[in-house]
Amino acid sequence: MIKPFAPAAPTLALALLLAACGSQTPESPTGNEADAFAERIKGASPDPAPAPAPTQTPRIAAPRPGAAPGPYVPGTATDPEAQTCNAPAMAPYLGKAADDATRAEIMEVIGGANEVRFIQAGSSYINPDPTNPRLNLMLDKGGIIRDARCG
């Protein structure tokens, strides 16, 4: 019976596996592999370097009629479908401070019939809805109007 060696069997197997991992392959008869490779390709004509692909300036489509300039986002001032809340009419006010004078001007532009919300940065807000007549003016932390959205 070889019971005293049974617990040592897994340890012995692990040691043999680890020893195999560290074994080295014999060197090629020509010496260093990198040097041998360099000798084999020596004198071969190098391929010309590939020419860089020409770059093109990205083209941006002109705003659709009735939309504010800028990247299109559904339900915002860049969406011509957002006419229900007059969001595209707010384009001249984007980037302006939402002070009392600007707020009064906005109410005149939209006719005062719509419900208008000035939403501060960080406030909870539902996704834009171009079919809703309520106008939401999105403000940054400094009180600057950054976007106009229906909803």
N, C-alpha and C positions, 0 to 999 in steps of 0.2 A: 504494500500500500504506500502511495506517495502523497499522503494527505498533507504533510508539512509544507510541500512546495505548491499546493493548489492555490493559496492566496497570492503567491508571488507570480503566478502565470500571467495575469493581466499586466502586471508591471513589467515583466520581461518582454511581453509582446509590444508594449508601448515603447520600450527602450529600443527594440529592434527597428520599429517604424521610424522613430526619430533619427536613428543612426543612418538609415537609408536616405533620409531627406538631405543630410549634409554631405552625401558622397559627391565627388567631383567626377566629371566625365574626362576621359583621357584627352590630352591636347592633341590637336591635329598634327600630322607629321610636318606641316609647313610652319608651325609655330603659332603665334598669336592670331586668333581668328580675324581681328580687325586688319592686321597687317596683310594677311592672306587675301582678304577681300579687296583691299586697296591694290595689291599687286595684280589681281585678276582683272580689275576694271581700268588699270593704268593704261593710258594711251587711247582709251575709247573716247570717241567724240561726245562731249557732254550735250545733252538736249538743251535747246535754247529755253531760257526762262519764259514761262507763259506771260503774255501781255495782260495787264489788268483789264478787266471788263469796263467799258465806258459807263459812267454813272449818268443818270438822268435826274433832272430836277423833278420832284413830285408835282403832279398836277392836281390842283384842287378845283373842284367844280364850282361854278358861280352859284350863289344862293338862289333857291327857287323863288319865283315871284311871291312877294308877300312875306318872306322870311327874313329874319335878321341875319347879318353875316356871321360866319363861324361854323364850327363843326356841327353837323346835324344831330340833334338829340330829340326823339319823339316827345311831344308835349311841352317843349320849351319854345323860346323866342325864335329858334332856328327852324321850327316846324310850322310850315304854312297852314297846317290843319289846326293849329292852336289859335285860330282867329276867334273862337268862341269866347276867349277871355282877353283878347287883345294883347297877347304876349308878344307877337312880333312888333307891335307899336312901341314896345318898351326899349327897343334897341338904342335910341339916343340916350337913355338913362343908365345903361350898363356902364359901370365904372364911376358913377357919380355917388356922392354921399347921400344917404337917405335922410336928409334933414327935413324940417317942416316945409320949407319952400319947395323942395323937390317932390315931396309927397303931395302937396297941393297941386303942383303941375301935373303929376301923374293922374290924379283924380279928374282933372280937367280933360286930359287927353283921352281917357277911357270913357268919359261921359258920366262918371259917378254912378252908373247903374250897376256895375259889377262889384262884388265883394272883393276886397283887396286885403291880402295878408303880407306883412313884412316879416319874414322868417329869419331869425338870427342864426348864425353858424352854430352847429351843435344841437339845434332843436330837432325834435323828432319830426319827421316829414314823411308823408306817403308818396309813392311814385307819381310822376306827372300823368295827368289824364287830359288829353286834348279835347275831350267832349265836355269837360266841366267848365262852367262859366266863371268860376272863382279864379282870380289872378293871385299868384304867389310870387312875391319878389324875394329872391334869395340874397341875403346879406352876408358879408364876411365878418370877421371879428372886429374890424374897424368901422362897421356900419356902411360899407360901400356895396352898392347893388351889383351883384355878379351874374344873376340870371333871372329870367322871368319864365314862370311855368304855370300852366293851367292845372287846376286840381283843387 
